[in-house]
Amino acid sequence: MPKITAKAARVNADLTLKEAADLLGVSYQNLSVLENNEDKITLGLAKKMAKIYKIPMDFIFK
């Protein structure tokens, strides 16, 4: 199964950091930190990312 980073998933969904953060209900600063430290992303947030980015959750983490 292919794996991509959370940042790549966001970019592929054609969302800016601010747009994605607003949709996810987090600050853009927090999302930036999470994209650079993926092991801090909670299961709940990963599920939201998958839905918003329109990809299977299993694809998000490399």
mmCIF file of the N, C-alpha and C atoms, coordinates in Angstrom:
data_MODEL
# 
_entry.id   MODEL 
# 
loop_
_atom_site.group_PDB 
_atom_site.id 
_atom_site.type_symbol 
_atom_site.label_atom_id 
_atom_site.label_alt_id 
_atom_site.label_comp_id 
_atom_site.label_asym_id 
_atom_site.label_entity_id 
_atom_site.label_seq_id 
_atom_site.pdbx_PDB_ins_code 
_atom_site.Cartn_x 
_atom_site.Cartn_y 
_atom_site.Cartn_z 
_atom_site.occupancy 
_atom_site.B_iso_or_equiv 
_atom_site.pdbx_formal_charge 
_atom_site.auth_seq_id 
_atom_site.auth_comp_id 
_atom_site.auth_asym_id 
_atom_site.auth_atom_id 
_atom_site.pdbx_PDB_model_num 
ATOM 1   N N  . MET A 1 1  ? 0.848   -1.167 0.000  1.00 0.00 ? 1  MET A N  1 
ATOM 2   C CA . MET A 1 1  ? 0.000   0.000  0.000  1.00 0.00 ? 1  MET A CA 1 
ATOM 3   C C  . MET A 1 1  ? 0.902   1.241  0.000  1.00 0.00 ? 1  MET A C  1 
ATOM 4   N N  . PRO A 1 2  ? 0.617   2.210  -0.862 1.00 0.00 ? 2  PRO A N  1 
ATOM 5   C CA . PRO A 1 2  ? 1.462   3.403  -0.900 1.00 0.00 ? 2  PRO A CA 1 
ATOM 6   C C  . PRO A 1 2  ? 1.324   4.210  0.391  1.00 0.00 ? 2  PRO A C  1 
ATOM 7   N N  . LYS A 1 3  ? 2.377   4.887  0.755  1.00 0.00 ? 3  LYS A N  1 
ATOM 8   C CA . LYS A 1 3  ? 2.376   5.738  1.949  1.00 0.00 ? 3  LYS A CA 1 
ATOM 9   C C  . LYS A 1 3  ? 2.892   7.107  1.556  1.00 0.00 ? 3  LYS A C  1 
ATOM 10  N N  . ILE A 1 4  ? 2.218   8.159  2.045  1.00 0.00 ? 4  ILE A N  1 
ATOM 11  C CA . ILE A 1 4  ? 2.687   9.517  1.816  1.00 0.00 ? 4  ILE A CA 1 
ATOM 12  C C  . ILE A 1 4  ? 2.645   10.268 3.146  1.00 0.00 ? 4  ILE A C  1 
ATOM 13  N N  . THR A 1 5  ? 3.354   11.349 3.205  1.00 0.00 ? 5  THR A N  1 
ATOM 14  C CA . THR A 1 5  ? 3.352   12.142 4.426  1.00 0.00 ? 5  THR A CA 1 
ATOM 15  C C  . THR A 1 5  ? 2.030   12.899 4.555  1.00 0.00 ? 5  THR A C  1 
ATOM 16  N N  . ALA A 1 6  ? 1.755   13.337 5.762  1.00 0.00 ? 6  ALA A N  1 
ATOM 17  C CA . ALA A 1 6  ? 0.553   14.137 5.995  1.00 0.00 ? 6  ALA A CA 1 
ATOM 18  C C  . ALA A 1 6  ? 0.603   15.432 5.183  1.00 0.00 ? 6  ALA A C  1 
ATOM 19  N N  . LYS A 1 7  ? 1.782   16.024 5.084  1.00 0.00 ? 7  LYS A N  1 
ATOM 20  C CA . LYS A 1 7  ? 1.917   17.254 4.295  1.00 0.00 ? 7  LYS A CA 1 
ATOM 21  C C  . LYS A 1 7  ? 1.639   16.985 2.825  1.00 0.00 ? 7  LYS A C  1 
ATOM 22  N N  . ALA A 1 8  ? 2.177   15.894 2.289  1.00 0.00 ? 8  ALA A N  1 
ATOM 23  C CA . ALA A 1 8  ? 1.935   15.555 0.886  1.00 0.00 ? 8  ALA A CA 1 
ATOM 24  C C  . ALA A 1 8  ? 0.452   15.302 0.641  1.00 0.00 ? 8  ALA A C  1 
ATOM 25  N N  . ALA A 1 9  ? -0.216  14.664 1.590  1.00 0.00 ? 9  ALA A N  1 
ATOM 26  C CA . ALA A 1 9  ? -1.654  14.408 1.450  1.00 0.00 ? 9  ALA A CA 1 
ATOM 27  C C  . ALA A 1 9  ? -2.419  15.729 1.386  1.00 0.00 ? 9  ALA A C  1 
ATOM 28  N N  . ARG A 1 10 ? -2.030  16.678 2.229  1.00 0.00 ? 10 ARG A N  1 
ATOM 29  C CA . ARG A 1 10 ? -2.677  17.993 2.223  1.00 0.00 ? 10 ARG A CA 1 
ATOM 30  C C  . ARG A 1 10 ? -2.437  18.717 0.908  1.00 0.00 ? 10 ARG A C  1 
ATOM 31  N N  . VAL A 1 11 ? -1.206  18.715 0.449  1.00 0.00 ? 11 VAL A N  1 
ATOM 32  C CA . VAL A 1 11 ? -0.861  19.390 -0.805 1.00 0.00 ? 11 VAL A CA 1 
ATOM 33  C C  . VAL A 1 11 ? -1.590  18.733 -1.976 1.00 0.00 ? 11 VAL A C  1 
ATOM 34  N N  . ASN A 1 12 ? -1.641  17.406 -1.974 1.00 0.00 ? 12 ASN A N  1 
ATOM 35  C CA . ASN A 1 12 ? -2.359  16.695 -3.037 1.00 0.00 ? 12 ASN A CA 1 
ATOM 36  C C  . ASN A 1 12 ? -3.850  17.016 -3.033 1.00 0.00 ? 12 ASN A C  1 
ATOM 37  N N  . ALA A 1 13 ? -4.384  17.346 -1.860 1.00 0.00 ? 13 ALA A N  1 
ATOM 38  C CA . ALA A 1 13 ? -5.791  17.730 -1.755 1.00 0.00 ? 13 ALA A CA 1 
ATOM 39  C C  . ALA A 1 13 ? -5.993  19.201 -2.132 1.00 0.00 ? 13 ALA A C  1 
ATOM 40  N N  . ASP A 1 14 ? -4.907  19.869 -2.530 1.00 0.00 ? 14 ASP A N  1 
ATOM 41  C CA . ASP A 1 14 ? -4.931  21.269 -2.965 1.00 0.00 ? 14 ASP A CA 1 
ATOM 42  C C  . ASP A 1 14 ? -5.423  22.206 -1.860 1.00 0.00 ? 14 ASP A C  1 
ATOM 43  N N  . LEU A 1 15 ? -4.930  21.943 -0.636 1.00 0.00 ? 15 LEU A N  1 
ATOM 44  C CA . LEU A 1 15 ? -5.285  22.779 0.502  1.00 0.00 ? 15 LEU A CA 1 
ATOM 45  C C  . LEU A 1 15 ? -4.037  23.458 1.056  1.00 0.00 ? 15 LEU A C  1 
ATOM 46  N N  . THR A 1 16 ? -4.195  24.712 1.428  1.00 0.00 ? 16 THR A N  1 
ATOM 47  C CA . THR A 1 16 ? -3.106  25.393 2.116  1.00 0.00 ? 16 THR A CA 1 
ATOM 48  C C  . THR A 1 16 ? -3.079  24.894 3.553  1.00 0.00 ? 16 THR A C  1 
ATOM 49  N N  . LEU A 1 17 ? -2.021  25.209 4.246  1.00 0.00 ? 17 LEU A N  1 
ATOM 50  C CA . LEU A 1 17 ? -1.904  24.845 5.646  1.00 0.00 ? 17 LEU A CA 1 
ATOM 51  C C  . LEU A 1 17 ? -3.062  25.457 6.441  1.00 0.00 ? 17 LEU A C  1 
ATOM 52  N N  . LYS A 1 18 ? -3.363  26.715 6.187  1.00 0.00 ? 18 LYS A N  1 
ATOM 53  C CA . LYS A 1 18 ? -4.451  27.407 6.902  1.00 0.00 ? 18 LYS A CA 1 
ATOM 54  C C  . LYS A 1 18 ? -5.806  26.795 6.576  1.00 0.00 ? 18 LYS A C  1 
ATOM 55  N N  . GLU A 1 19 ? -6.074  26.510 5.302  1.00 0.00 ? 19 GLU A N  1 
ATOM 56  C CA . GLU A 1 19 ? -7.354  25.909 4.921  1.00 0.00 ? 19 GLU A CA 1 
ATOM 57  C C  . GLU A 1 19 ? -7.551  24.556 5.591  1.00 0.00 ? 19 GLU A C  1 
ATOM 58  N N  . ALA A 1 20 ? -6.518  23.729 5.548  1.00 0.00 ? 20 ALA A N  1 
ATOM 59  C CA . ALA A 1 20 ? -6.612  22.397 6.147  1.00 0.00 ? 20 ALA A CA 1 
ATOM 60  C C  . ALA A 1 20 ? -6.789  22.499 7.653  1.00 0.00 ? 20 ALA A C  1 
ATOM 61  N N  . ALA A 1 21 ? -6.039  23.388 8.283  1.00 0.00 ? 21 ALA A N  1 
ATOM 62  C CA . ALA A 1 21 ? -6.148  23.559 9.727  1.00 0.00 ? 21 ALA A CA 1 
ATOM 63  C C  . ALA A 1 21 ? -7.564  23.975 10.126 1.00 0.00 ? 21 ALA A C  1 
ATOM 64  N N  . ASP A 1 22 ? -8.146  24.903 9.375  1.00 0.00 ? 22 ASP A N  1 
ATOM 65  C CA . ASP A 1 22 ? -9.514  25.346 9.656  1.00 0.00 ? 22 ASP A CA 1 
ATOM 66  C C  . ASP A 1 22 ? -10.497 24.178 9.537  1.00 0.00 ? 22 ASP A C  1 
ATOM 67  N N  . LEU A 1 23 ? -10.352 23.373 8.499  1.00 0.00 ? 23 LEU A N  1 
ATOM 68  C CA . LEU A 1 23 ? -11.239 22.225 8.307  1.00 0.00 ? 23 LEU A CA 1 
ATOM 69  C C  . LEU A 1 23 ? -11.051 21.160 9.390  1.00 0.00 ? 23 LEU A C  1 
ATOM 70  N N  . LEU A 1 24 ? -9.828  21.040 9.878  1.00 0.00 ? 24 LEU A N  1 
ATOM 71  C CA . LEU A 1 24 ? -9.514  20.038 10.900 1.00 0.00 ? 24 LEU A CA 1 
ATOM 72  C C  . LEU A 1 24 ? -9.798  20.533 12.317 1.00 0.00 ? 24 LEU A C  1 
ATOM 73  N N  . GLY A 1 25 ? -10.015 21.833 12.469 1.00 0.00 ? 25 GLY A N  1 
ATOM 74  C CA . GLY A 1 25 ? -10.292 22.387 13.784 1.00 0.00 ? 25 GLY A CA 1 
ATOM 75  C C  . GLY A 1 25 ? -9.063  22.554 14.659 1.00 0.00 ? 25 GLY A C  1 
ATOM 76  N N  . VAL A 1 26 ? -7.909  22.786 14.027 1.00 0.00 ? 26 VAL A N  1 
ATOM 77  C CA . VAL A 1 26 ? -6.669  23.035 14.763 1.00 0.00 ? 26 VAL A CA 1 
ATOM 78  C C  . VAL A 1 26 ? -6.046  24.316 14.215 1.00 0.00 ? 26 VAL A C  1 
ATOM 79  N N  . SER A 1 27 ? -5.092  24.866 14.935 1.00 0.00 ? 27 SER A N  1 
ATOM 80  C CA . SER A 1 27 ? -4.400  26.056 14.431 1.00 0.00 ? 27 SER A CA 1 
ATOM 81  C C  . SER A 1 27 ? -3.438  25.644 13.317 1.00 0.00 ? 27 SER A C  1 
ATOM 82  N N  . TYR A 1 28 ? -3.122  26.593 12.446 1.00 0.00 ? 28 TYR A N  1 
ATOM 83  C CA . TYR A 1 28 ? -2.185  26.255 11.376 1.00 0.00 ? 28 TYR A CA 1 
ATOM 84  C C  . TYR A 1 28 ? -0.806  25.976 11.949 1.00 0.00 ? 28 TYR A C  1 
ATOM 85  N N  . GLN A 1 29 ? -0.470  26.619 13.070 1.00 0.00 ? 29 GLN A N  1 
ATOM 86  C CA . GLN A 1 29 ? 0.820   26.354 13.704 1.00 0.00 ? 29 GLN A CA 1 
ATOM 87  C C  . GLN A 1 29 ? 0.876   24.914 14.216 1.00 0.00 ? 29 GLN A C  1 
ATOM 88  N N  . ASN A 1 30 ? -0.213  24.467 14.834 1.00 0.00 ? 30 ASN A N  1 
ATOM 89  C CA . ASN A 1 30 ? -0.274  23.099 15.344 1.00 0.00 ? 30 ASN A CA 1 
ATOM 90  C C  . ASN A 1 30 ? -0.191  22.094 14.201 1.00 0.00 ? 30 ASN A C  1 
ATOM 91  N N  . LEU A 1 31 ? -0.910  22.355 13.120 1.00 0.00 ? 31 LEU A N  1 
ATOM 92  C CA . LEU A 1 31 ? -0.878  21.438 11.981 1.00 0.00 ? 31 LEU A CA 1 
ATOM 93  C C  . LEU A 1 31 ? 0.528   21.374 11.393 1.00 0.00 ? 31 LEU A C  1 
ATOM 94  N N  . SER A 1 32 ? 1.207   22.488 11.318 1.00 0.00 ? 32 SER A N  1 
ATOM 95  C CA . SER A 1 32 ? 2.576   22.500 10.807 1.00 0.00 ? 32 SER A CA 1 
ATOM 96  C C  . SER A 1 32 ? 3.478   21.620 11.671 1.00 0.00 ? 32 SER A C  1 
ATOM 97  N N  . VAL A 1 33 ? 3.357   21.743 12.986 1.00 0.00 ? 33 VAL A N  1 
ATOM 98  C CA . VAL A 1 33 ? 4.148   20.912 13.900 1.00 0.00 ? 33 VAL A CA 1 
ATOM 99  C C  . VAL A 1 33 ? 3.820   19.436 13.684 1.00 0.00 ? 33 VAL A C  1 
ATOM 100 N N  . LEU A 1 34 ? 2.535   19.129 13.558 1.00 0.00 ? 34 LEU A N  1 
ATOM 101 C CA . LEU A 1 34 ? 2.121   17.734 13.372 1.00 0.00 ? 34 LEU A CA 1 
ATOM 102 C C  . LEU A 1 34 ? 2.627   17.163 12.050 1.00 0.00 ? 34 LEU A C  1 
ATOM 103 N N  . GLU A 1 35 ? 2.608   17.976 10.995 1.00 0.00 ? 35 GLU A N  1 
ATOM 104 C CA . GLU A 1 35 ? 3.104   17.500 9.704  1.00 0.00 ? 35 GLU A CA 1 
ATOM 105 C C  . GLU A 1 35 ? 4.597   17.175 9.761  1.00 0.00 ? 35 GLU A C  1 
ATOM 106 N N  . ASN A 1 36 ? 5.308   17.852 10.633 1.00 0.00 ? 36 ASN A N  1 
ATOM 107 C CA . ASN A 1 36 ? 6.741   17.605 10.767 1.00 0.00 ? 36 ASN A CA 1 
ATOM 108 C C  . ASN A 1 36 ? 7.073   16.579 11.842 1.00 0.00 ? 36 ASN A C  1 
ATOM 109 N N  . ASN A 1 37 ? 6.085   16.146 12.585 1.00 0.00 ? 37 ASN A N  1 
ATOM 110 C CA . ASN A 1 37 ? 6.277   15.174 13.650 1.00 0.00 ? 37 ASN A CA 1 
ATOM 111 C C  . ASN A 1 37 ? 5.053   14.257 13.682 1.00 0.00 ? 37 ASN A C  1 
ATOM 112 N N  . GLU A 1 38 ? 4.903   13.440 12.644 1.00 0.00 ? 38 GLU A N  1 
ATOM 113 C CA . GLU A 1 38 ? 3.685   12.670 12.423 1.00 0.00 ? 38 GLU A CA 1 
ATOM 114 C C  . GLU A 1 38 ? 3.334   11.705 13.546 1.00 0.00 ? 38 GLU A C  1 
ATOM 115 N N  . ASP A 1 39 ? 4.295   11.302 14.342 1.00 0.00 ? 39 ASP A N  1 
ATOM 116 C CA . ASP A 1 39 ? 3.965   10.367 15.410 1.00 0.00 ? 39 ASP A CA 1 
ATOM 117 C C  . ASP A 1 39 ? 3.118   11.027 16.498 1.00 0.00 ? 39 ASP A C  1 
ATOM 118 N N  . LYS A 1 40 ? 2.929   12.337 16.437 1.00 0.00 ? 40 LYS A N  1 
ATOM 119 C CA . LYS A 1 40 ? 2.079   13.053 17.392 1.00 0.00 ? 40 LYS A CA 1 
ATOM 120 C C  . LYS A 1 40 ? 0.630   13.183 16.909 1.00 0.00 ? 40 LYS A C  1 
ATOM 121 N N  . ILE A 1 41 ? 0.335   12.758 15.685 1.00 0.00 ? 41 ILE A N  1 
ATOM 122 C CA . ILE A 1 41 ? -1.022  12.856 15.143 1.00 0.00 ? 41 ILE A CA 1 
ATOM 123 C C  . ILE A 1 41 ? -1.888  11.791 15.806 1.00 0.00 ? 41 ILE A C  1 
ATOM 124 N N  . THR A 1 42 ? -2.990  12.231 16.397 1.00 0.00 ? 42 THR A N  1 
ATOM 125 C CA . THR A 1 42 ? -3.899  11.296 17.058 1.00 0.00 ? 42 THR A CA 1 
ATOM 126 C C  . THR A 1 42 ? -4.715  10.510 16.036 1.00 0.00 ? 42 THR A C  1 
ATOM 127 N N  . LEU A 1 43 ? -5.283  9.421  16.471 1.00 0.00 ? 43 LEU A N  1 
ATOM 128 C CA . LEU A 1 43 ? -6.118  8.609  15.591 1.00 0.00 ? 43 LEU A CA 1 
ATOM 129 C C  . LEU A 1 43 ? -7.311  9.417  15.092 1.00 0.00 ? 43 LEU A C  1 
ATOM 130 N N  . GLY A 1 44 ? -7.913  10.175 15.989 1.00 0.00 ? 44 GLY A N  1 
ATOM 131 C CA . GLY A 1 44 ? -9.064  10.992 15.595 1.00 0.00 ? 44 GLY A CA 1 
ATOM 132 C C  . GLY A 1 44 ? -8.714  12.013 14.528 1.00 0.00 ? 44 GLY A C  1 
ATOM 133 N N  . LEU A 1 45 ? -7.570  12.662 14.685 1.00 0.00 ? 45 LEU A N  1 
ATOM 134 C CA . LEU A 1 45 ? -7.141  13.647 13.687 1.00 0.00 ? 45 LEU A CA 1 
ATOM 135 C C  . LEU A 1 45 ? -6.780  12.968 12.378 1.00 0.00 ? 45 LEU A C  1 
ATOM 136 N N  . ALA A 1 46 ? -6.160  11.802 12.454 1.00 0.00 ? 46 ALA A N  1 
ATOM 137 C CA . ALA A 1 46 ? -5.825  11.054 11.231 1.00 0.00 ? 46 ALA A CA 1 
ATOM 138 C C  . ALA A 1 46 ? -7.091  10.694 10.461 1.00 0.00 ? 46 ALA A C  1 
ATOM 139 N N  . LYS A 1 47 ? -8.144  10.335 11.168 1.00 0.00 ? 47 LYS A N  1 
ATOM 140 C CA . LYS A 1 47 ? -9.423  10.018 10.508 1.00 0.00 ? 47 LYS A CA 1 
ATOM 141 C C  . LYS A 1 47 ? -9.998  11.251 9.821  1.00 0.00 ? 47 LYS A C  1 
ATOM 142 N N  . LYS A 1 48 ? -9.917  12.403 10.501 1.00 0.00 ? 48 LYS A N  1 
ATOM 143 C CA . LYS A 1 48 ? -10.395 13.654 9.890  1.00 0.00 ? 48 LYS A CA 1 
ATOM 144 C C  . LYS A 1 48 ? -9.577  13.989 8.649  1.00 0.00 ? 48 LYS A C  1 
ATOM 145 N N  . MET A 1 49 ? -8.258  13.828 8.745  1.00 0.00 ? 49 MET A N  1 
ATOM 146 C CA . MET A 1 49 ? -7.383  14.105 7.603  1.00 0.00 ? 49 MET A CA 1 
ATOM 147 C C  . MET A 1 49 ? -7.766  13.240 6.413  1.00 0.00 ? 49 MET A C  1 
ATOM 148 N N  . ALA A 1 50 ? -7.968  11.966 6.666  1.00 0.00 ? 50 ALA A N  1 
ATOM 149 C CA . ALA A 1 50 ? -8.316  11.046 5.582  1.00 0.00 ? 50 ALA A CA 1 
ATOM 150 C C  . ALA A 1 50 ? -9.610  11.486 4.902  1.00 0.00 ? 50 ALA A C  1 
ATOM 151 N N  . LYS A 1 51 ? -10.579 11.887 5.689  1.00 0.00 ? 51 LYS A N  1 
ATOM 152 C CA . LYS A 1 51 ? -11.859 12.317 5.123  1.00 0.00 ? 51 LYS A CA 1 
ATOM 153 C C  . LYS A 1 51 ? -11.702 13.613 4.320  1.00 0.00 ? 51 LYS A C  1 
ATOM 154 N N  . ILE A 1 52 ? -11.031 14.593 4.908  1.00 0.00 ? 52 ILE A N  1 
ATOM 155 C CA . ILE A 1 52 ? -10.871 15.894 4.252  1.00 0.00 ? 52 ILE A CA 1 
ATOM 156 C C  . ILE A 1 52 ? -9.962  15.801 3.031  1.00 0.00 ? 52 ILE A C  1 
ATOM 157 N N  . TYR A 1 53 ? -8.904  15.017 3.136  1.00 0.00 ? 53 TYR A N  1 
ATOM 158 C CA . TYR A 1 53 ? -7.955  14.877 2.034  1.00 0.00 ? 53 TYR A CA 1 
ATOM 159 C C  . TYR A 1 53 ? -8.415  13.850 1.000  1.00 0.00 ? 53 TYR A C  1 
ATOM 160 N N  . LYS A 1 54 ? -9.497  13.141 1.317  1.00 0.00 ? 54 LYS A N  1 
ATOM 161 C CA . LYS A 1 54 ? -10.112 12.163 0.404  1.00 0.00 ? 54 LYS A CA 1 
ATOM 162 C C  . LYS A 1 54 ? -9.152  11.036 0.004  1.00 0.00 ? 54 LYS A C  1 
ATOM 163 N N  . ILE A 1 55 ? -8.487  10.489 1.015  1.00 0.00 ? 55 ILE A N  1 
ATOM 164 C CA . ILE A 1 55 ? -7.629  9.329  0.798  1.00 0.00 ? 55 ILE A CA 1 
ATOM 165 C C  . ILE A 1 55 ? -7.818  8.359  1.963  1.00 0.00 ? 55 ILE A C  1 
ATOM 166 N N  . PRO A 1 56 ? -7.524  7.077  1.756  1.00 0.00 ? 56 PRO A N  1 
ATOM 167 C CA . PRO A 1 56 ? -7.613  6.130  2.870  1.00 0.00 ? 56 PRO A CA 1 
ATOM 168 C C  . PRO A 1 56 ? -6.641  6.521  3.993  1.00 0.00 ? 56 PRO A C  1 
ATOM 169 N N  . MET A 1 57 ? -7.071  6.359  5.225  1.00 0.00 ? 57 MET A N  1 
ATOM 170 C CA . MET A 1 57 ? -6.251  6.742  6.367  1.00 0.00 ? 57 MET A CA 1 
ATOM 171 C C  . MET A 1 57 ? -4.896  6.026  6.343  1.00 0.00 ? 57 MET A C  1 
ATOM 172 N N  . ASP A 1 58 ? -4.867  4.794  5.877  1.00 0.00 ? 58 ASP A N  1 
ATOM 173 C CA . ASP A 1 58 ? -3.630  4.019  5.842  1.00 0.00 ? 58 ASP A CA 1 
ATOM 174 C C  . ASP A 1 58 ? -2.591  4.636  4.914  1.00 0.00 ? 58 ASP A C  1 
ATOM 175 N N  . PHE A 1 59 ? -3.003  5.512  3.998  1.00 0.00 ? 59 PHE A N  1 
ATOM 176 C CA . PHE A 1 59 ? -2.058  6.131  3.061  1.00 0.00 ? 59 PHE A CA 1 
ATOM 177 C C  . PHE A 1 59 ? -1.310  7.308  3.673  1.00 0.00 ? 59 PHE A C  1 
ATOM 178 N N  . ILE A 1 60 ? -1.836  7.861  4.750  1.00 0.00 ? 60 ILE A N  1 
ATOM 179 C CA . ILE A 1 60 ? -1.309  9.133  5.246  1.00 0.00 ? 60 ILE A CA 1 
ATOM 180 C C  . ILE A 1 60 ? 0.078   9.018  5.861  1.00 0.00 ? 60 ILE A C  1 
ATOM 181 N N  . PHE A 1 61 ? 0.340   7.954  6.555  1.00 0.00 ? 61 PHE A N  1 
ATOM 182 C CA . PHE A 1 61 ? 1.607   7.868  7.264  1.00 0.00 ? 61 PHE A CA 1 
ATOM 183 C C  . PHE A 1 61 ? 2.622   7.062  6.493  1.00 0.00 ? 61 PHE A C  1 
ATOM 184 N N  . LYS A 1 62 ? 3.812   7.647  6.326  1.00 0.00 ? 62 LYS A N  1 
ATOM 185 C CA . LYS A 1 62 ? 4.854   6.920  5.606  1.00 0.00 ? 62 LYS A CA 1 
ATOM 186 C C  . LYS A 1 62 ? 5.624   6.016  6.534  1.00 0.00 ? 62 LYS A C  1 
# 
